[in-house]
Amino acid sequence: MAFEKVDFFIEKETRAFRIVMDMLDCPMREAQRYIDKQRLFCEDKIVTNKSALLTGKMSLVVFKPNSKGLKPIFQSEKLAFFDKPSGMLVHPKNRNSAYTLTDEVKHHFGLGANIAHRIDKETSGLVLAAKDRKTEIDLKDMFQKKLIKKSYLAIVKGKIENSLFIDEPIALNRDYRSVKIKVKIDRSGKKAQTIINPKRYFSDLNATLVEAIPLTGRQHQIRVHLFHVKHPIIGDPIYGRSFEEAEAYLDGKLSPNKRVEITGSNRLLLHAYSIELEYINRFRIISEKTFSNLRVYDTFIESVFKN
């Protein structure tokens, strides 16, 4: 379990947010978020009033990191870079979430450490973490201002001969009943731009290894942009799939063999390859790993990344 309830006793009346601040050694805003998430209890009842004066038996649901040995591939005084495997969540979805990358970040650097951005569960590769709250805020601001550059590698269907500049706005899909996608190309959406550079074409597989450079940071941006230009990422169970196929995947009813049959791989072939930024020092970190846990493309992937 990623979360655990800790019991303690407060003798002198204390504001709810102050109790959380003292327990977690965190700023007021973060303490208030904890209370909003219903993680503070007084006499076994959920506390909702952040300024309530409390005393007596208290309980606080706190994150307890559970390490499985994943270590950062590089770290500085303020930053750490992890090479996330495909299939691993970045953040716990709820109190019942098991092992995530957040476990490792907080195990290595304490509860004040956090991940500065997100990548999808099935996307493998680099994730940037901050060792303290101030650094986290700074990094998120840098991402917002596009001061951090990221590049990805993907294997897509079909042949791409020339570089592409995809400039198509992306909007949330609000009608999940008709199509099982989270976002879509839409004129009313937010600006989204991606550069696609072909690296190698494999005629026997009719597949192209590409570098994808997102100039904006929309959800599923690379996936939906490549699908839009008729080169979906191999292994994508959502974009380019029928309603029934996507629904089966989301409901956990799509077998590994069936997924390989309809998508070409048992995982999404998208890999966060590099991160470049300047924070105290200049960093350009390149992933140590390539695609892993594949069934169909093991030999193919190895041949690509050895060249």
C-alpha positions in Angstrom: 0.0 0.0 0.0 1.3 3.5 -0.9 -0.7 5.2 1.9 -0.8 4.4 5.6 -2.9 5.9 8.5 -0.7 7.3 11.3 -2.4 7.8 14.7 -1.3 10.4 17.3 -2.7 12.6 20.1 -3.0 16.4 20.3 -3.3 17.7 23.8 -3.6 21.4 23.1 -6.2 22.8 20.7 -4.5 23.4 17.4 -5.7 24.5 13.9 -6.2 21.6 11.5 -3.8 22.9 8.9 -1.1 23.5 11.5 -1.4 19.9 12.7 -0.7 18.7 9.2 2.1 21.2 8.7 3.8 20.0 11.8 3.4 16.4 11.0 4.6 16.5 7.5 7.0 19.5 7.8 5.2 21.1 4.8 3.9 24.6 3.8 0.4 25.7 4.6 -0.9 25.2 1.0 0.2 21.6 0.9 -1.3 21.0 4.4 -4.6 22.4 3.2 -4.6 20.1 0.1 -4.2 17.1 2.5 -7.3 18.2 4.4 -9.2 18.7 1.1 -8.3 15.2 0.1 -9.9 14.0 3.4 -6.7 12.6 4.8 -7.0 14.1 8.3 -9.2 12.5 11.0 -10.2 13.7 14.5 -11.8 11.0 16.7 -12.2 8.8 13.6 -14.2 11.5 11.8 -13.0 13.2 8.6 -11.8 16.8 9.1 -13.2 19.2 6.5 -12.7 22.6 8.1 -9.0 23.5 7.5 -9.0 26.1 10.3 -10.9 24.0 12.9 -9.4 23.9 16.4 -8.8 20.3 17.2 -7.7 18.2 20.1 -7.7 14.5 21.1 -7.1 11.4 19.0 -5.9 12.3 15.5 -5.1 10.2 12.4 -3.4 11.3 9.2 -3.2 9.3 6.0 0.4 9.7 4.8 2.4 8.4 1.9 4.7 5.5 2.8 7.2 4.9 0.0 7.9 1.3 -1.0 11.1 0.9 -2.9 11.8 -2.0 -5.3 15.3 -0.9 -6.1 14.9 1.5 -9.0 17.6 4.2 -8.7 18.1 7.5 -10.4 20.4 7.3 -13.4 21.8 10.8 -12.6 21.3 13.3 -9.8 22.6 16.7 -8.6 22.0 18.6 -5.4 18.5 19.6 -6.4 17.5 17.2 -9.3 17.2 13.6 -10.0 16.5 11.7 -13.3 14.9 8.3 -13.4 14.5 5.9 -16.3 11.0 4.7 -15.9 10.0 1.3 -17.3 6.9 0.9 -19.4 3.8 -0.1 -17.3 4.8 1.9 -14.2 2.6 4.7 -13.0 4.3 8.0 -12.2 1.9 9.1 -9.4 -0.5 6.9 -7.4 -4.1 7.3 -8.6 -5.6 6.9 -5.2 -5.0 5.5 -1.7 -5.2 2.0 -3.1 -2.5 2.4 -5.7 0.4 0.1 -5.2 4.0 0.7 -6.4 4.6 3.9 -8.5 7.6 6.0 -9.4 6.7 8.4 -6.6 7.6 5.6 -4.2 11.2 5.6 -5.4 11.5 9.4 -5.5 10.3 9.7 -1.9 12.3 6.7 -0.8 15.5 8.2 -2.0 15.0 11.8 -1.2 12.3 12.1 1.4 8.6 13.1 1.5 9.4 16.6 0.3 10.7 15.3 -3.0 8.3 15.0 -6.0 8.1 14.4 -9.7 8.1 17.6 -11.8 6.1 16.3 -14.8 4.2 13.3 -16.1 4.5 10.7 -18.8 2.0 8.0 -19.5 2.0 4.7 -17.8 3.0 2.8 -20.9 5.6 5.4 -22.0 9.1 4.4 -20.9 12.1 6.6 -20.3 13.2 9.8 -18.5 11.3 11.4 -15.7 12.6 14.5 -13.9 12.2 14.8 -10.1 12.8 17.6 -7.7 14.4 16.9 -4.3 12.5 19.7 -2.5 9.3 21.7 -2.8 11.0 24.9 -4.0 12.8 23.1 -6.8 9.5 21.4 -7.8 7.8 24.7 -8.1 10.7 26.1 -10.2 10.8 23.1 -12.5 7.0 23.2 -13.1 7.3 26.9 -13.9 10.1 26.1 -16.4 8.0 23.5 -18.1 5.2 26.0 -18.3 7.5 28.5 -19.9 9.0 25.9 -22.3 12.4 26.2 -20.8 12.9 22.5 -20.6 13.4 20.5 -23.8 12.4 16.9 -24.2 12.7 14.5 -27.0 11.1 11.1 -27.5 11.7 8.1 -29.7 8.7 6.2 -31.3 8.2 3.5 -33.8 5.3 4.3 -36.1 3.4 2.5 -38.8 4.3 3.4 -42.4 7.1 5.2 -44.0 8.1 8.8 -43.1 10.7 10.2 -45.4 10.9 13.8 -44.4 10.7 15.8 -41.2 7.2 17.0 -40.2 6.0 20.0 -38.3 2.6 19.1 -36.9 0.7 22.2 -35.8 -2.7 21.1 -34.7 -4.7 22.2 -31.7 -5.7 19.6 -29.2 -8.9 19.5 -27.1 -10.3 17.1 -24.4 -12.8 14.6 -25.7 -15.9 15.3 -23.7 -18.0 12.6 -25.4 -16.5 9.3 -24.2 -19.5 7.4 -25.3 -18.8 7.5 -29.0 -15.0 7.2 -29.1 -12.6 6.0 -26.4 -9.9 8.7 -26.7 -8.9 11.3 -24.1 -8.0 14.1 -26.5 -8.6 15.0 -30.2 -7.6 17.4 -32.9 -10.0 20.3 -32.6 -10.0 23.9 -33.9 -11.3 25.0 -30.5 -8.5 23.3 -28.6 -5.2 24.5 -27.2 -2.2 25.1 -29.4 0.0 22.0 -29.9 3.1 21.6 -32.0 5.3 18.6 -32.5 8.4 18.1 -34.7 8.9 14.6 -36.2 12.3 13.6 -37.5 12.5 10.2 -39.3 15.6 8.1 -38.2 15.3 4.8 -40.0 12.7 3.0 -42.1 12.3 -0.8 -41.9 10.7 -2.0 -45.2 10.1 -5.6 -44.0 8.0 -4.2 -41.1 6.7 -1.1 -42.9 7.6 0.9 -39.8 9.7 4.0 -39.1 11.8 4.9 -36.1 11.2 8.6 -35.4 12.4 11.3 -33.1 9.5 13.3 -31.7 10.1 16.8 -30.2 7.1 18.3 -28.5 7.1 22.1 -28.5 4.1 22.2 -26.3 3.0 19.9 -23.5 -0.5 18.7 -24.2 -1.8 15.4 -22.9 -1.2 12.5 -25.3 0.2 15.1 -27.8 2.7 12.9 -29.6 0.2 10.0 -29.8 -2.7 12.0 -31.2 -0.5 14.1 -33.6 1.1 11.0 -35.1 -2.3 9.3 -35.4 -3.6 12.5 -37.1 -0.9 12.3 -39.8 -1.7 8.6 -40.5 1.3 7.2 -38.7 0.0 5.9 -35.4 2.5 4.6 -32.8 2.8 0.8 -32.9 1.3 -0.7 -29.8 -1.1 2.2 -29.2 -4.3 0.6 -27.8 -6.4 3.8 -28.0 -5.6 6.1 -31.0 -6.3 4.3 -34.2 -8.3 1.6 -32.6 -12.0 0.8 -32.9 -14.4 1.7 -30.1 -14.7 -1.9 -29.1 -10.9 -2.5 -29.1 -10.2 0.6 -27.0 -13.0 -0.2 -24.6 -11.6 -3.8 -24.2 -8.2 -2.4 -23.4 -9.5 0.2 -20.9 -11.6 -2.5 -19.2 -8.6 -4.8 -18.9 -10.3 -7.3 -21.2 -7.8 -7.1 -24.1 -5.5 -10.1 -23.9 -1.7 -9.6 -24.5 -1.9 -11.8 -27.6 -4.9 -10.0 -29.0 -3.2 -6.7 -28.4 -0.1 -7.8 -30.3 -2.3 -8.9 -33.1 -4.2 -5.6 -33.5 -1.6 -3.1 -32.5 1.8 -4.8 -33.4 3.1 -4.8 -29.8 2.2 -5.6 -26.3 3.1 -2.0 -25.2 3.2 1.5 -26.6 6.4 2.0 -28.5 7.1 5.5 -27.2 10.2 6.3 -25.2 11.2 9.5 -23.4 14.8 9.7 -24.7 16.3 13.0 -23.5 15.8 16.0 -21.3 17.7 19.3 -21.5 17.5 22.2 -19.1 19.5 24.7 -17.2 19.0 24.8 -13.4 22.0 26.0 -11.5 24.0 23.9 -14.0 23.2 22.9 -17.6 22.0 19.3 -18.0 21.4 17.2 -21.1 20.5 13.7 -19.9 20.0 10.8 -22.3 18.1 7.6 -21.4 20.2 4.6 -20.6 17.5 2.2 -21.8 15.5 1.7 -24.9 12.2 -0.1 -25.3 11.8 -3.0 -23.0 9.4 -5.9 -22.3 8.5 -6.4 -26.0 7.3 -9.6 -27.6 7.3 -8.9 -31.3 10.1 -6.3 -31.8 12.9 -7.5 -29.4 15.4 -8.1 -32.2 14.2 -5.1 -34.2 14.7 -2.7 -31.3 18.1 -4.0 -30.4 19.3 -3.5 -34.0 17.9 0.0 -34.0 19.6 1.2 -30.9 23.0 -0.4 -31.5 23.4 1.7 -34.7 
